[in-house]
Amino acid sequence: MAYLDNNVLTVNAILTKKGREILAKTGGLNITAFALADDEIDYTQFNPNHPLGSAYFDIAIRNTPITEPITDESQVMKYKLVTLNNGVTAVPTISISPPFILIPRTYTSVIDVIPSTSPTYNVTLGYTAILANKNVGTLVVTETNSINSSTATVPTFAGDLASQSSQVVVGNKFRFIPNSSLTKTTTTNITIVGNESGGNASIIVTVNVPTTQ
């Protein structure tokens, strides 16, 4: 969905490929919520030194052409707008411990992947964790709550992060288990998405396989 003209409040909505798939299967759509995004906006265009004064600080942004709606849901809404609690003075940022994983395929010790958000957020809905290449290992949810589900709700931009070769889980904390049958050294990443605050962070995961002589 997108505005056709940023001077006129006319909205054009079309079904994505996923929407058409659901419509074909069920014969109808039960839309209960919507989200907004600002993919097209380049905030570096905000100019507080504009010679014509404060009314023109954002003139370049307001004159930015708005993209018409497209049907590929993996290429839209990468920068969703979120509603934060009153009093929040900074956009929450996600960090992950450990900052990277570098292990042999035979590694058997516990590897906990623990995300956190500053300021505190994502305590109710938790996080979506995406292991980009599930051949490298497995993600296990180690801490969940009554709202989290083992069946993840993949972010709308999952086409950039998730695919048939990835694993997606939802929870508060996770554990990585390497694939002991991996045949060659492989590097991938784990991406953590905040289910309340939006935003994401990633760490690199490398599982080493000895070279046979």
Stockholm file with secondary structure:
# STOCKHOLM 1.0

chainA/1-213         MAYLDNNVLTVNAILTKKGREILAKTGGLNITAFALADDEIDYTQFNPNHPLGSAYFDIAIRNTPITEPITDESQVMKYKLVTLNNGVTAVPTISISPPFILIPRTYTSVIDVIPSTSPTYNVTLGYTAILANKNVGTLVVTETNSINSSTATVPTFAGDLASQSSQVVVGNKFRFIPNSSLTKTTTTNITIVGNESGGNASIIVTVNVPTTQ
#=GR chainA/1-213 SS CEEEETTEEEEECCCCHHHHHHHHHHSSCCCCCCCCBCTTCCGGGCCTTCTTCGGGTTHHHHTSCCCCCCSCGGGSCSSBCCCCCTTCCSCCEEEEESSEEEEETTCCSCCEEEEEEESSCCTTTCEEEEESCTTSEEEEEEECCSSCCSSCCCCTTHHHHCCTTCEEEEESEEEEEECTTCCSCEEEEEEEEETTTCCEEEEEEEEECCCCC
#=GC SS_cons         CEEEETTEEEEECCCCHHHHHHHHHHSSCCCCCCCCBCTTCCGGGCCTTCTTCGGGTTHHHHTSCCCCCCSCGGGSCSSBCCCCCTTCCSCCEEEEESSEEEEETTCCSCCEEEEEEESSCCTTTCEEEEESCTTSEEEEEEECCSSCCSSCCCCTTHHHHCCTTCEEEEESEEEEEECTTCCSCEEEEEEEEETTTCCEEEEEEEEECCCCC
//
